Amino acid sequence: MVMEIHRERAAILGTKRNEDDARVFARVRLRFSLAGQQSAETSAIVVSVAVTAERNQPWRRTRRQILASAWHWLERYFDGASLEAGDRNLFSDVFEEQPWQKGSSLSPTQERGLQRDLRRIAREHAV
């Protein structure tokens, strides 16, 4: 793992059981701090996880599975794993060497040109 995570607390905010495939979906709030973090405050994030748990499985065991899965998700996130929604992970390397794609945003050349034009317009209309 690139960043060391100090686990502070975890709380299950809500669960929902799917009887068809014995899965339990849960929203979990994780409170943590990162090694070398300047702030004394703990960070918090809410994650959604799913675990397989039979109907007659004790809640303690299901709870342990949910919390372990949530902490595992957080560790993977800081390691750069992609998110399920298809959004880019800020901790991954995809931003470093990704070429400009048509239609996604301005190219660096276009951005510089627009910034130059804006400065020229601001100078012309300055009082």
N, C-alpha and C positions, 0 to 999 in steps of 0.2 A: 504494500500500500504506500502511496506517495505521501499522504498526510496521515499523521497519527490522530485518531479520534478518541477523546476522553468522554466516555458515556456518563451522562449525568442522571437522566431519568427517561422513562418511557411510559406513556399512558395510552391505553386503547380508548379511542373516542367513540367508536361504534362498530358493530359487526352485523353481517347479514349472511345467512346460510342458504346455499343452493342445494336443495335436496336431491336434484338429479345426478350430480356428480360428486357429492359429499365435499364440496368446497366451502370454506368460510372466507368471506371477504371482510377486511377490516381497515379502518382508518386509524393510524397511530401517530401520536405526537412524540417526536424524539427531541430531547434536550441534550446538547453536547457542546463541547469546546474542542478546538483544534490545537494541537501542540504548536507552541510559538505564537499563539494568538495574542495580540496586544491588549485587547479589551478583556476586562474581568468578567463581563457578562457572558452567559451561556447563549448559544444559538439554538434555534428551534426550527423544526420543519415537520410538516404533516405529510405522511406517505400513505399510499394505499397498497395493501398486499393481499395475497390470496394463499391459503394453505389448504391442504387436504386433511379433513378430519371427519371420521365416522360419527354418526349420530350419537352413539353410546360412549364416545371417547370422553374422558373426564375434562372439565373445563380448564383445570390447571395445565394439563398437557397441551391443549389447544392454545391456551394463552402463551405458554413458552414458545410454541412453534410460531405464533404470530409475531411475538417480540423478536425472536431470533431472525425471522425473515425480514422484518423492518430494519434491524441493525445491519443485516447483510446488504440490503438495498442501499443504505446510506454509504457503506464502505465501497460498494461497487460504483456508486455515483461519484465519489471523490477520486476513484481510480480512473474515471473517464468513461464509464459505461453509458451507452445511449439510453435515452428515456423511452418508455413504451409508446408515448404519444407521438413519437417521431421528432420531437423538438431536440435541438442540439444541446449537448451537455457543455456547460462553460468550462468544465475541468478536463475535457478531452482535447486531443490534438487536431481536431478537424479544422479549426480556424487558422492554424499556423501556415499551411501551405495549400490552401484551397484557392484555385483560380477563380477569377470573376466569371459569373454565369450571366448570360444575356437575360434581361428581364428581372433579375433578382434585386439589383441595386445599381447604383452608379459605379462605373469603372473608376479607378484612381485618377485617370486622365480627365474624365468628365468632372469629377469632384474638384480637382485643382482648378479647372477652367471656370466652373461656377463660383468657386470661392474668389477667384481673381475678379470676375465680373461683379460680384457683390461688393468687393472693396472699392472698385472703380466707381460704381453707382453711389456708394456712401460718400466718397470724396467729392463727387460732382454735386451732390445735394447737401453737403455740409454747410452750415450757416456760418 
